[in-house]
């Protein structure tokens, strides 16, 4: 079988799908793409057993049908070196090799039998199905992914908890220090359910969804989820277990409220945090009147830094400490030009919210646990 396709177009599809492939695989066949040609459609599949990503390309110039597994690294590396030009790919199923022909050269890559490639997991008849706007899922993943944990002992914390209600969908993530809850109310469902989407498939979706414009279809059962877009299909194994009741840690009685320019606060933190202790990254926020004083020091090296910012503050005078890296992460993921920080006391979590929401049906809440000030 053979087909002709643009080198840059082909490489774009392969790189999107190839993000699934691990640097080191337990099964050698997982280092390959599965190519399936049928009815002038080329289906490309990549898998790491936990997640499988599939895309389909309509071929205008194609002869023959068949399946073959092609090594991903050598194919990607070779296509990167070609200028944008049409290339002819000739696959010999019997000899198991792929021949790439350009105007000036010919290259041969040995392949493997497609039979050895793992089968795509299928969902049960009890699987639930919903349709979501592309931007709802993309924004939910973008806002929550940075707050997921890397905890081998509690794998449920390493993914995004997606809750489906009849009048909203909520994305939540936490690493026990920070928490994100992203809710969209422009969504309707006939049922209520929830599942934990692991970090890797969430990252894969974050990569492919910006290229999609239409609605996406999400199907899931107790073990697997299938996300179908206009160009891709992602099948992944869901994280098993119960997600903690994160709503119970969100403080509701926050009488102290601070409104401050997000970019100014972020840039100030970047400067002041350079003078914080390398072990703790502790910065101190002193709130008084309409001014916030941000300070840090490293006693071991006798360095310190302090800056003042104008703000709107309604509350009692307070000093509270935060880990600067976590606070800057949250600030860089909030969309508003001004943010609201709600505080109750220096020992309880602080809430960070956008002052004005960019999307009418969007509700973003981020929480950060404080640090003890010595």
N, C-alpha and C positions, 0 to 999 in steps of 0.2 A: 504494500500500500504506500502511496505517496501523496504529499500535499504541499502547497506553496502558501507562505505567509510572510508578512513583514517581520523583520528581526526585532524591531523595537516593540511592536504590538505584542508579539509572542512573548518577549521577555517580561513585559508588564504583567501579563496573565500569570506567567510562571512564578514571578517574584511574589505576587499576592498570595498564591496558593502555597508557595514554598515556605512561607513563614511558619507553617505547621511543623515542618521537619526539624527534629532536634539535631544538635551538633553531634551527639553520640547516641546511637540507637542500639537497642538490644537485638533487634532483628535486622540483618543487612538489607532486606527488601524495602525497609522503611526509608532508606536513603534515596529511593527512586520516586519518580512520578509515574502514575499509571495513566497511559494514553489509551483511550478507547475511541475508535473511529467507526461511526455508523451513520448512514444517510447524510453524508457530507457534514456531520457534526463531530468535532473533536472534543471529547470530555477529558479533562485533566483532573486527577485526584491525587491528593497528598494526605498522609496520615501519620500520627504518632501513637496509634491505638486508642488514646483517650479522646482525641479530636480528629475529625476528618473534614477537609475542605475540598469542595468540588466546584469547578467552573466549566462552562461549555462555550466553544467558539464555533461560529458558523463559517465553514470553509467554502470559498467560491471555486477554488481549483483543487480538486481532490479525486483520487482514484483508489478503489479498494476499501475493504473494511478489515478490522482486526484489533487486537489488544496487545500491548507490550509495556513492560516496565523499563523506564529510561533513567539512568543516573542523574540526579538533580544538580549536583555541584558542577560537574564538567559541562553540562548543557548550559547552565546559567553563566558560568565563566566564559564559555565560548561566545554566547550571544552578546555579552557585554562588549566584546571586542569588535563586533561588526558595526559598520555605519548603518543607518536606517536604509535597508534595501530588502527586496523580496528574496527569500531563501527557499530552496526545494529540500524537503525532508523525505527521504525514501527509507521505509522500514521493511527489512527482510525478516518475516516472522519465523521462518525455518532456521536461518543462521543466527537469529537474535542479534541483529545489529542495526544501528541507525546511521544513515549516510546523509550528511548535510552538504548541499552543493550551492556555491555562490557563482558569480560570473567568472571568478579567477581561481577558485580552489575547491577542494573536496575534503571532507573530514568524516571519520568513521568513529562511532561510539558503540562499544558492546552493550547489549541490553540483557534483561532477565525475563523469564517467563512470567506473564501476567497472572497465571494461576496461583503463584505464590503470594500475591498481594492480598492483604487482609480484606475481608468483606466489610462493607459499610454496615454499622449496627442499624437495626430497624426498630421502630417504636411499636408498642403494643396497641391493641385495638382500643384500650382505655385512655389513650393519649388525648390531652386537651389541646385546643387550638384557638389562637387569638390572632387578630391582625392589628399591627401597630404602625403609626407613622414613623418613618425612618428617623426623623430628628428627635423623637421622643427617646428611642433606644440609644441613639448616638450621644445625646446630651446626658442621659442617665449614666452611661458607661464613662463618659469623659469626666463627669463630676465625681463619681464614686471610686473609680479604679485606683487612684493614688492613695486612698485610705485603707485599702486591703492589707492584710497582714502577711507575714512570711513565717508562719508558726507550724512547725511539723507536728506538734502535740495537739493542736486544735485546728485541723484542716478546714473546718466550717468557716473560720475567720479569714481564710485565704481567698475568698470569692466575694461576689456581689450578690446580696440577698434581694431577690426580686419578688415583691408582693403584688398580687393582682386582686384588686377589689372591683366591685360593680361600678364605681364612679371614679376610680383613680388607679394609677400604677405607681409603685414606689420602689426606688433603687436605694439600698442601704449598704454601707461598708464601714468596718471599724477594725483598728489594730489595737484596741484597748487604750490608746493614748488620744487618738482623734477619731471622730465619727462624722460620717456624711449621710444625710437623708435628702434624696432628690425625689420630689413628687410631682406628677402631672395629672391634672384633673380633666384635661381634654381627651378622655379615654373612657370607654364603656365596655363592660364585660358582662356576660350572662352568668358567670360563676366566679367564685373566689378561690384562690390557690396561691402557692408560693414555692420557690425553689432557689437553690444556691448555684449561680453560674460561676465556674472556676475562672481564675485570673487569665489563663492563657487564651481560652476561647473568647473571653471578653476583649482581650487585646487584639485578637484577630478581627473581631467585629468592628472595633474602633478603626482598624486600618481599611476595611473594605466598605463600610457604610458611607463615608464621604463621597464615594463614587456612585452611590445609588440615589435615586430620586423618588422612587415609588414607595408604597407601603411594603412592609415586610411581614411575613407569616411566621409565627412562632408556634411550634408544636412541642409538647413535652409530656413525658410520663414520669414514673418514679425514678428512673435511672438515666434516661437520655433526653436530650433536647435537639430539635431540628429547626434551624433558622433558614428560611428561604427568601432570597432577594431576587431581583430581576436578573442578576448575573452569577450569583453564587448560592451554594448550599453548604451550610456548616452543621455537622452532626457532632455532638460532644457528650461525654459522660458527665452527669451532674454530681456535685459533691453531696455525699450522703450525711445525714445528721440534722440536728435541730439548731437553728440559728438562735443566739441569745435574744432575750427581750430587750432590744436596744432602747425602746421608748422609755423604759424605766429609769435610765441614767440621764435623760434630758431634763435639766432643771426647769421648772415652770415659774417659780417666784423669783424673778430677776429684777430687783428694783433699781439697779444702777445701769444706766444706758449711755453708751458712748457712740457718737457718730464722727467718723474721720475719713479723710481721703485715702482710698485703698493704695494707690500707687505711691503716695508720699510715705505712708506707713511702711510699705514693703521696702522702699529704697532706704529708709532710715534703719530698718532692721538689718538690711544687708551690710550697712556700714558699721553699726554698733556691734553686731554679732561677731565681727572679726576680733573684738576685744574680750569675748566671753571665754570661759573655760572650755578647752577642747573636749573635756570629758562629759560636760553637762550641756553645753550650748545655752546656758541659762541667760535670759534677758529679763530685766525687771521693768514693769510698766507702773509708773506712779501717776495716779489720776487725781487732779485737783483743779477746781474751777473749770475754765475752758482750755486747759492745757494738759498734754500728756508728755511725761518725761520718760524716755527710754534709755536705760543704762545697762552696762555689762562690765564685768571685771574678771581678770584672771590673776588671783593672788600669787600663784606660783611664779608668774613672769612679770608681776608688778605693772600690768597694763590695764587700762580702763577706758571706757568711752561713754559719752552721754550726749543726748540730743533732745530738743524739745519740739513739740508739734502743736499747732493750734487745732482745736477740736470742739465739738459740742458735747458736753458731759453733764448729765443729770443724775446726781447721786452723791453718796458720801465719799470723802477722801479715801483712797485705797491704794495699796501696793500689792501687785500680783506678779508672779513669775511664770514664764512659759519657756518651753524649748524653742529656740529661735527657728530651727530648721522646720519644725512642724507648723509653726505659726506662718512662716513664709510660704510653705506649701499650700496651706488653706487660702491665704490671700491671693496667690497666683491662680487659684481655681474658682474664686468668686467672680462673677461677671460684672458686678456693678462698679461704677466709678467711686462711689462712697459706700462704706460698710457700716453696719450697726453691730456693736459688741455689747452683749447683755451679760452682766455679772451680778452675782449675789454676794459672795465673799471670797477671800483669797484662797480658800481651801476647796472650793467647789468649781466645777467645770464652767468654762465660759462659752457662750454661744456667739457665733459669727454669722450674720445674715446680710444679704444684699439690701442696700437702702431702697433701691427701686429695682423691681424685677423687669428683665428685658422681655420676657414672654408672659403674657397675661395669665395663663393657666399653670404657671411654674411656681413651685414652692421649694426653696433651697435652704437647708439648715446644716451648719457645720459646727461641731463641738470640739473643744480642745481641753484636755485635763491640765490643771496648773502644776507648777513645780514649787517645792519648798524653797523659800528664800532664806539663805543663811544669815 
